[in-house]
Amino acid sequence: MLQKINHIGIAVQSLDATIPFYRDALGMEFKGTEEVVEQKVKVAMLQVGESKIELLEPTSPDSPIAKYLEKSGPGIHHVAYEVADIEAAIADMQRQGARMIDELPRAGAHGTKIAFVHPKSSHGVLTELCQSGH
């Protein structure tokens, strides 16, 4: 079902303050920023090999990322795995007994379809299933 790690999501207070570390100090290729209005977040993608780092900055105090930062502070928020068919992946996870946050795919950054597995089903790690838009 899983093809590769698509990205690791990292919650940050400020993209402007954080991007230079990943881009300049670590030498990752900056792929741009995008606002995902539905999730009240602004994301920056940086490429490292086949995978990406997704920096997540809340755009509203009631954003899930704002709540995460308030509770846990900056750091790793989720791991996203690429799948070829997100609907089939969701159905497979449910057959395996996993609790899904998203029982239907929703729009993610960069034209992707995403669905999250509840961390209680994945031993404390927020897990994202991600189908590329291209």
N, C-alpha and C positions, 0 to 999 in steps of 0.2 A: 504493500500500500504506500509506504513512504518512499520518496525518491531521494531526498537529501535534506539537510538542514537548509532552509531558505534564509532565515535570519534569526538573530537574537535581538529581542526588543529590550531597550534600556530606558528606564524612566529618568528624565532629567528636569531640572528647574528651568534651564535656559539652553536652547539650541545654540544661540550665538556664543555662549560661554563654553560650550562643550565640543562643538564641531572642530575647533582648531586642534584639540588633543588628538582626535581620531584621524583627521585629515593630515595634519602637519607632523605631529610627534610620532604617530604610528604609521603614517604614509598610506593610509587607505584612500581609495579613489572616491571622492565626493560625487554622489549621483543626483543631488538636488533635494529640495524640500517640497512638501505638499501638505495642505491642510485637509484633514478628514473631518468635515463638519459634523457628520452623524456621531462621531466618537469624541468630539470636542478635543481634538488633539492636532498638533502640528508635528509632522515627522520629517526626519532627515535620514536618507539612506546613504550608507558608505559601503563600498565593495571591498571584500577581502577574499581573494581566491574565488571559489564558486559561491561563497556565502556572503551575507550582508549583515551589517549592524544597523539596526533601526533605532534611532534616538527619538524619544517620545516626549514632547513638551505639552502640558495641558494648555488649552485655550480658554478654559472656564474653571471657576472654583468647584463646580459640580461634575467636572470631568472624572471618569474613572482613574485617569492617570494622576490627577490632582489628589484624589482620595488615597491612591497608592503612595504617593510621595509623602503625604501627611502622616500616614501610618508607618511606612517603612523607610522613607528617605530615598535618595537616588540609588539606582542599581538595576540589576537584571530584573525585568518584569515578566518576560515570557520567552519561550523557545518556539519558533515556527518551523514546521516541517512541510515541505512541498509534496503535494499529491497531484495525480493526474486528473482525478475526478472527485471533486469535493463532496458531491451528494453521496456517492458510493462510499467515500471515506467516513462520512458522518453515520451512514447506515451501518457500516461495519463496526464503528466504535460503539454504537448503541447495542448491536448484537452481542458485543463483548461485555456489555454491562456498564460501559462508561457513562457518566452523567455529562451531558453537553450543556454548555451555556447557550450555545446557538444550535438549535435543532434544524435550522435552515441557514444556508450561507448568507452572508451579508457582504456589502462592498467594503473592501480594504484599500489601502494606499496603492498607487501605481497600477490601478486596473485589476487588482486581484479580487478573488472571492475568498472569504475567510470564515472560519468557525472555530470557536474556542471550546476546549474540553475543560470541565471544571477541575480545579486543582485537587479537590478531594478524590477524584478518580485517577489522578496522575501523581499521587504521592507528594503533593505540595507544590508541584511545578505547574504554573499556568501554561497550557499547551495549545498552540494555534495550528490548525490545519490550513494550508494556503494553496490555492490553485492560481497559477500565473494567468494573467490576462492576455498573454501572447502565445 
